[in-house]
Amino acid sequence: MMRVRAPELPQNQAWLNVEQPLSLQQLRGQVIILDFWTYCCINCLHTLPDLKYLERKYKDNLTVIGIHSAKFDNEKEVENIRQAILRYDIEHPVLVDSGFKVWQQYAVRAWPTLMIIDPEGYVVSYVSGEGHCNAIDQLVAQLIQKHQEKGTFSAQVLNLILEKQRQPLITPLAFPGKVLATTASLFIADSGHHRIVVSTLAGELQYVIGTGKPGLRDGSFSEAQFFSPQGMCFDTEKQLLYVADTENHAIRRIDFQRQVVETIAGTGDQSRNIQPHHGAGLETALNSPWDIQQVGNSLFIVMAGSHQIWELQLETLAISTYAGRGAEACIDGALAESAFAQPSGITTDGKDLYIADSEVSSIRRISLENLQVTTLCGSGELFGFGDVDGVGAEVRLQHCLGVEYFQEQLWIADTYNHKIKRVDPHTSICQTVLGDAAGDRDHKQTNAQFSEPSGLSGIGSYIFVADTNNHAIRRVNVNTLEVTTMHFPKLCAPDLCFPIEKDFHINKN
């Protein structure tokens, strides 16, 4: 492509992970990658490991700058972007692209888009979407060699002040993504600490499963490793906890009788296939499984990365595509013809599956009897989001990540509205139950505050909420709507205390 001079980056907008704003002029002599992203986008999240690999391979020769151009209103807030940087361990400078100014200057049309700028300040290539690491790797190597020979290359070391240095993740929980309540135990996906925490419903610690370091390792509770685990479901009779190990692209099984963690589906690599598939679980690559729900001997998986629903047969460990053609859209109809948009939550009433379809901010329903997909509430449009209670298609949610069938109602974690809502599955009426502006305040009804709640689970008279950006689990009394923050006195961040060793067997009642 013809070289075009790269427009200069603004100095009067917010910058993160760096002491002061950067300019392309001061970076002259470096290869630069501008990553246009938004933190809700699964494709953008899939690009981050590629960028981290390139940054480490070409240290001092390559500068990556994230250009955060927000899709959702909630993503425009600087503090929320800072939290996303912490959650996904982003270590390069990030410019907050308010009003899409930089996006428009570079004529970007899709998330993610990577712009490659040569050491003389010209845009020499760009790619949209994910999966371009090898091509970019080759191009960066060629540009470095070319400009070294030309004398227009110079190595630089940036003085970065990372957000994780300013705000270390030393809280007992870090960005908990999902929570699961049973009569005897509370299971917490401590996503930011890459582990599973198990306590009583009162907060007494029972198990900490995983080293706290990201990785994919089976073994004992103290040896096993996870990578940003999310959804869970528990087989009470067999004392087995199933876990959607999202960034490992795997399904894990935790056996509490043997006290071991095993991988039962996924290879550890991300799949890029959206075609219908059937195969052995351990031989099949998955794509960001985000939540799971057991129905009989089937484990249904919301595969956020491929915009599909999958099914794992628990007796044979065979896995297959169940619903969704793989397009990112909201299309109702037969299973194979339907389409989802980054599904991120799942629950059941035994007859239907209910899906929190985050990128279209809608709640979808799959009939297990007639095998049809319908939209229960929400606009069904990629940009049809907001905060409107009502009926069916007039409802507006904002990137909902969690859904729970409880007391004959659907409870919704309306994540980017920082609210808990309730939907009647028979009438499609949606009403706000809890939450107003983002915050961490305990109280009743609309005075309570959450910050990007992502998961919820009900048992008895309580709904437990994974209040993700508050690094907390909140308990809601559904009779009084009183909200309290749970405390786990013996729980520490990894590396800050010794692992818990306790001979405990989960009650089957």
Secondary structure as GFF3:
##gff-version 3
##sequence-region A 1 509
A	DSSP	beta_strand	4	5	.	.	.	ID=ss1
A	DSSP	beta_strand	15	16	.	.	.	ID=ss2
A	DSSP	beta_strand	31	37	.	.	.	ID=ss3
A	DSSP	alpha_helix	42	57	.	.	.	ID=ss4
A	DSSP	beta_strand	62	68	.	.	.	ID=ss5
A	DSSP	three_ten_helix	73	76	.	.	.	ID=ss6
A	DSSP	alpha_helix	78	87	.	.	.	ID=ss7
A	DSSP	beta_strand	94	96	.	.	.	ID=ss8
A	DSSP	three_ten_helix	98	100	.	.	.	ID=ss9
A	DSSP	alpha_helix	101	105	.	.	.	ID=ss10
A	DSSP	beta_strand	113	117	.	.	.	ID=ss11
A	DSSP	beta_strand	122	128	.	.	.	ID=ss12
A	DSSP	alpha_helix	133	150	.	.	.	ID=ss13
A	DSSP	alpha_helix	163	166	.	.	.	ID=ss14
A	DSSP	beta_strand	179	181	.	.	.	ID=ss15
A	DSSP	beta_strand	186	190	.	.	.	ID=ss16
A	DSSP	three_ten_helix	191	193	.	.	.	ID=ss17
A	DSSP	beta_strand	195	199	.	.	.	ID=ss18
A	DSSP	beta_strand	205	209	.	.	.	ID=ss19
A	DSSP	beta_strand	219	220	.	.	.	ID=ss20
A	DSSP	beta_strand	229	235	.	.	.	ID=ss21
A	DSSP	beta_strand	240	245	.	.	.	ID=ss22
A	DSSP	three_ten_helix	246	248	.	.	.	ID=ss23
A	DSSP	beta_strand	250	255	.	.	.	ID=ss24
A	DSSP	beta_strand	260	265	.	.	.	ID=ss25
A	DSSP	beta_strand	278	280	.	.	.	ID=ss26
A	DSSP	three_ten_helix	281	283	.	.	.	ID=ss27
A	DSSP	beta_strand	289	295	.	.	.	ID=ss28
A	DSSP	beta_strand	298	303	.	.	.	ID=ss29
A	DSSP	beta_strand	308	313	.	.	.	ID=ss30
A	DSSP	beta_strand	318	323	.	.	.	ID=ss31
A	DSSP	beta_strand	333	334	.	.	.	ID=ss32
A	DSSP	beta_strand	343	348	.	.	.	ID=ss33
A	DSSP	beta_strand	352	357	.	.	.	ID=ss34
A	DSSP	three_ten_helix	358	360	.	.	.	ID=ss35
A	DSSP	beta_strand	362	367	.	.	.	ID=ss36
A	DSSP	beta_strand	372	377	.	.	.	ID=ss37
A	DSSP	beta_strand	390	391	.	.	.	ID=ss38
A	DSSP	three_ten_helix	392	394	.	.	.	ID=ss39
A	DSSP	beta_strand	402	406	.	.	.	ID=ss40
A	DSSP	beta_strand	409	414	.	.	.	ID=ss41
A	DSSP	three_ten_helix	415	417	.	.	.	ID=ss42
A	DSSP	beta_strand	419	423	.	.	.	ID=ss43
A	DSSP	beta_strand	429	434	.	.	.	ID=ss44
A	DSSP	three_ten_helix	445	447	.	.	.	ID=ss45
A	DSSP	beta_strand	453	459	.	.	.	ID=ss46
A	DSSP	beta_strand	462	467	.	.	.	ID=ss47
A	DSSP	three_ten_helix	468	470	.	.	.	ID=ss48
A	DSSP	beta_strand	472	477	.	.	.	ID=ss49
A	DSSP	beta_strand	483	485	.	.	.	ID=ss50
###
